[in-house]
Structure formats: C-alpha cells, structure tokens
C-alpha cells in the first residue's frame, strides 16, 4: 500500500520557521521526483517546490524562493520542506506528491498568524 504521510505543520507567527516532513512507503521513493504543493483556503492548488531523485537539483515557486528549502533522505524514504521567514500568505495545507505513480499525501496544515 502506497502511503505519503506529512507532518510538522502548525501555528507559527510571521517571521517564524517550520520544517515539514513527508514519510513515504509502498513505492520506490528514491527513484521518483518529489513535489510539495499547497492549497490555501478558497484557492486552487499551488506548486511550491520539486526535487529530483538524487537531490542534486531543486526548483521553487517564485513566491517561496529564498525562504523555503526542499530536501530528501532516500535512506529514510522521507521528503522535507524547511520553511523560514514565514508570512501569512503561506497559510495553507501542504501536501507532498510523487511524480512516479502520481501519489499524494493527505496534507498538513500550516497557519501563519500573530
């Protein structure tokens, strides 16, 4: 059974940081490009970041470039998103998704508010 389980979300003040994790199982995580996608209340999904299987190449949406860092640990089948300098516009459900197989997690809520 394929599973992608996100964790690490929560409530944080503007300017704060969070680190999201996505634990993968049931497919060949180490050979799949992986993505983070977010969905804010009342809006459609927004692609946030992507990373190639070996981790040597990463890509970011303009809205998060310079503040967020995607990484992965293939030995642990885990994807990460380090989020710094958070702003209220980052409030959303954050989901991880695999290119290979098109699998999605259920998401973790991130709320940035004072």
C-alpha positions as CSV (number, residue, x, y, z in Angstrom):
1,X,0.0,0.0,0.0
2,X,1.4,3.4,-1.0
3,X,1.5,6.0,1.7
4,X,2.7,9.6,1.9
5,X,2.2,11.0,5.4
6,X,3.0,14.6,6.0
7,X,3.8,16.1,9.4
8,X,5.3,19.1,11.0
9,X,2.6,21.7,10.4
10,X,1.2,24.0,13.0
11,X,0.6,27.6,14.0
12,X,3.6,29.9,13.7
13,X,4.0,33.7,14.0
14,X,5.1,35.7,11.0
15,X,8.8,35.5,10.6
16,X,8.9,32.1,12.1
17,X,10.0,28.7,10.8
18,X,8.7,25.2,10.4
19,X,10.1,22.0,9.0
20,X,7.6,19.7,7.2
21,X,8.3,16.0,6.7
22,X,6.7,13.5,4.3
23,X,7.3,9.9,5.1
24,X,6.9,7.6,2.0
25,X,6.2,3.9,1.7
26,X,5.0,1.4,-0.8
27,X,6.8,2.7,-3.8
28,X,10.3,3.4,-5.0
29,X,10.7,6.8,-3.3
30,X,14.4,7.0,-4.2
31,X,13.7,6.9,-7.9
32,X,10.9,9.5,-8.0
33,X,10.9,13.2,-8.4
34,X,9.0,14.6,-5.4
35,X,7.0,17.8,-5.0
36,X,5.5,20.0,-2.4
37,X,2.1,21.5,-3.2
38,X,0.0,23.8,-1.1
39,X,-3.7,24.8,-1.1
40,X,-4.8,27.9,0.7
41,X,-8.4,28.3,1.8
42,X,-10.7,29.1,-1.1
43,X,-7.9,28.8,-3.7
44,X,-6.7,26.1,-6.1
45,X,-3.5,24.1,-5.6
46,X,-0.2,25.9,-5.9
47,X,3.0,24.1,-6.7
48,X,5.7,25.0,-4.2
49,X,8.9,23.0,-4.8
50,X,10.4,20.0,-6.5
51,X,13.4,17.8,-6.1
52,X,15.0,15.2,-8.3
53,X,15.7,11.6,-7.1
54,X,19.3,12.2,-6.1
55,X,18.6,15.6,-4.5
56,X,21.1,17.4,-6.7
57,X,18.5,19.6,-8.4
58,X,15.7,21.6,-6.8
59,X,13.1,24.1,-8.0
60,X,11.0,26.6,-6.3
61,X,8.0,28.8,-7.0
62,X,8.8,32.5,-7.1
63,X,6.6,33.1,-4.0
64,X,8.9,30.9,-1.8
65,X,12.3,31.1,-3.5
66,X,14.9,32.1,-1.0
67,X,12.7,31.3,2.0
68,X,12.0,27.6,1.6
69,X,14.4,24.6,1.1
70,X,13.4,21.2,-0.1
71,X,15.5,18.2,0.7
72,X,15.2,14.4,0.9
73,X,16.7,11.4,2.7
74,X,16.3,8.4,0.4
75,X,17.7,6.1,3.1
76,X,14.7,7.1,5.3
77,X,12.2,7.5,2.4
78,X,11.5,11.0,3.7
79,X,11.0,14.3,2.0
80,X,11.4,17.6,3.8
81,X,10.5,21.3,3.4
82,X,12.3,23.8,5.6
83,X,10.2,27.0,5.7
84,X,11.8,30.2,7.0
85,X,10.6,33.8,7.2
86,X,7.0,32.7,7.0
87,X,4.3,35.2,6.1
88,X,0.5,35.0,6.4
89,X,0.2,34.2,2.7
90,X,2.0,30.9,3.3
91,X,-1.0,29.7,5.3
92,X,-2.3,26.6,3.5
93,X,-2.5,22.8,3.6
94,X,0.9,21.5,2.4
95,X,0.9,18.2,0.5
96,X,3.7,16.0,-0.8
97,X,3.3,14.3,-4.1
98,X,5.4,11.9,-6.2
99,X,5.9,12.2,-9.9
100,X,6.2,8.5,-10.3
101,X,2.8,7.0,-9.8
102,X,1.2,10.3,-9.0
103,X,0.7,9.6,-5.3
104,X,-0.4,12.3,-2.9
105,X,-0.5,12.6,0.8
106,X,-3.3,14.0,2.9
107,X,-1.5,17.2,3.9
108,X,-0.5,19.1,7.0
109,X,-1.9,22.5,7.9
110,X,0.4,25.4,8.2
111,X,-1.1,28.6,9.7
112,X,1.0,31.8,9.9
113,X,-0.7,34.3,12.2
114,X,0.1,36.7,15.0
